[in-house]
Amino acid sequence: MSDNHTVADEIALWMFNELKNAGILYQAAAVEHITACYGEQYIYVNDNGHASIDKEVKKAFKKLHGGKAAWDRDAFFWGWTSAIRT
Protein backbone atom coordinates (compact mmCIF):
# COMPACT_ATOMS: atom_id res chain seq x y z
CA MET A 1 0.00 0.00 0.00
CA SER A 2 1.10 3.53 -0.63
CA ASP A 3 2.22 5.99 2.00
CA ASN A 4 -0.99 7.90 1.36
CA HIS A 5 -3.12 4.99 2.62
CA THR A 6 -5.16 5.98 5.64
CA VAL A 7 -7.55 4.21 7.98
CA ALA A 8 -10.33 6.16 6.27
CA ASP A 9 -9.27 4.58 2.95
CA GLU A 10 -9.21 1.14 4.57
CA ILE A 11 -12.72 1.60 5.98
CA ALA A 12 -13.96 2.93 2.63
CA LEU A 13 -12.52 -0.13 0.87
CA TRP A 14 -14.31 -2.41 3.35
CA MET A 15 -17.57 -0.52 2.67
CA PHE A 16 -17.05 -0.77 -1.09
CA ASN A 17 -16.38 -4.52 -0.90
CA GLU A 18 -19.47 -5.04 1.25
CA LEU A 19 -21.56 -3.12 -1.25
CA LYS A 20 -20.00 -4.99 -4.17
CA ASN A 21 -20.63 -8.40 -2.57
CA ALA A 22 -24.11 -7.79 -1.16
CA GLY A 23 -25.43 -5.13 -3.54
CA ILE A 24 -26.53 -3.05 -0.58
CA LEU A 25 -24.86 -1.62 2.53
CA TYR A 26 -26.93 -0.50 5.50
CA GLN A 27 -25.48 2.36 7.48
CA ALA A 28 -26.30 0.66 10.81
CA ALA A 29 -24.24 -2.40 9.81
CA ALA A 30 -21.38 -0.19 8.62
CA VAL A 31 -21.45 1.88 11.81
CA GLU A 32 -21.40 -1.30 13.92
CA HIS A 33 -18.45 -2.76 11.98
CA ILE A 34 -16.47 0.49 11.95
CA THR A 35 -17.00 1.03 15.68
CA ALA A 36 -15.99 -2.55 16.53
CA CYS A 37 -12.97 -2.71 14.21
CA TYR A 38 -11.68 0.86 14.01
CA GLY A 39 -13.13 2.76 16.95
CA GLU A 40 -15.70 5.44 17.60
CA GLN A 41 -13.48 8.22 16.21
CA TYR A 42 -14.79 7.33 12.74
CA ILE A 43 -18.42 7.78 13.79
CA TYR A 44 -20.31 10.92 14.76
CA VAL A 45 -23.90 11.86 15.57
CA ASN A 46 -25.38 13.95 12.75
CA ASP A 47 -27.86 16.83 13.04
CA ASN A 48 -30.78 14.39 12.94
CA GLY A 49 -29.41 12.43 15.89
CA HIS A 50 -28.31 9.41 13.85
CA ALA A 51 -24.93 7.72 14.02
CA SER A 52 -23.08 8.62 10.85
CA ILE A 53 -19.76 7.76 9.24
CA ASP A 54 -16.80 10.13 9.22
CA LYS A 55 -16.82 12.53 6.27
CA GLU A 56 -13.31 11.50 5.15
CA VAL A 57 -14.43 7.87 5.04
CA LYS A 58 -17.49 8.78 2.99
CA LYS A 59 -15.36 10.87 0.63
CA ALA A 60 -12.97 7.93 0.07
CA PHE A 61 -15.96 5.58 -0.38
CA LYS A 62 -17.45 7.89 -3.01
CA LYS A 63 -14.14 7.89 -4.90
CA LEU A 64 -14.20 4.08 -4.94
CA HIS A 65 -17.75 3.74 -6.25
CA GLY A 66 -17.38 6.68 -8.62
CA GLY A 67 -20.96 7.84 -8.22
CA LYS A 68 -22.36 4.42 -9.09
CA ALA A 69 -23.85 3.95 -5.63
CA ALA A 70 -26.67 6.05 -4.21
CA TRP A 71 -27.68 6.83 -0.65
CA ASP A 72 -31.30 6.05 0.25
CA ARG A 73 -32.20 8.68 2.86
CA ASP A 74 -35.37 6.94 3.95
CA ALA A 75 -33.97 3.44 4.47
CA PHE A 76 -30.40 4.45 5.46
CA PHE A 77 -28.46 2.35 2.98
CA TRP A 78 -26.27 2.59 -0.10
CA GLY A 79 -27.21 0.63 -3.19
CA TRP A 80 -26.05 0.47 -6.78
CA THR A 81 -27.64 2.87 -9.22
CA SER A 82 -28.85 1.92 -12.68
CA ALA A 83 -25.49 3.16 -13.99
CA ILE A 84 -23.94 -0.19 -13.02
CA ARG A 85 -23.30 -2.44 -15.96
CA THR A 86 -22.67 -6.13 -15.54
Secondary structure as the mmCIF struct_conf table of DSSP 4:
data_model
#
loop_
_struct_conf.conf_type_id
_struct_conf.id
_struct_conf.beg_label_comp_id
_struct_conf.beg_label_asym_id
_struct_conf.beg_label_seq_id
_struct_conf.end_label_comp_id
_struct_conf.end_label_asym_id
_struct_conf.end_label_seq_id
TURN_TY1_P TURN_TY1_P1 ASP A 3 ASN A 4
HELX_RH_AL_P HELX_RH_AL_P1 VAL A 7 ALA A 22
BEND BEND1 GLY A 23 GLY A 23
STRN STRN1 ILE A 24 TYR A 26
HELX_RH_AL_P HELX_RH_AL_P2 GLN A 27 TYR A 38
HELX_RH_3T_P HELX_RH_3T_P1 GLU A 40 TYR A 42
STRN STRN2 ILE A 43 VAL A 45
TURN_TY1_P TURN_TY1_P2 ASP A 47 ASN A 48
BEND BEND2 GLY A 49 GLY A 49
STRN STRN3 ALA A 51 ILE A 53
HELX_RH_AL_P HELX_RH_AL_P3 LYS A 55 HIS A 65
TURN_TY1_P TURN_TY1_P3 GLY A 66 GLY A 67
STRN STRN4 ALA A 69 ASP A 72
TURN_TY1_P TURN_TY1_P4 ARG A 73 PHE A 76
STRN STRN5 PHE A 77 TRP A 80
TURN_TY1_P TURN_TY1_P5 SER A 82 ALA A 83
#
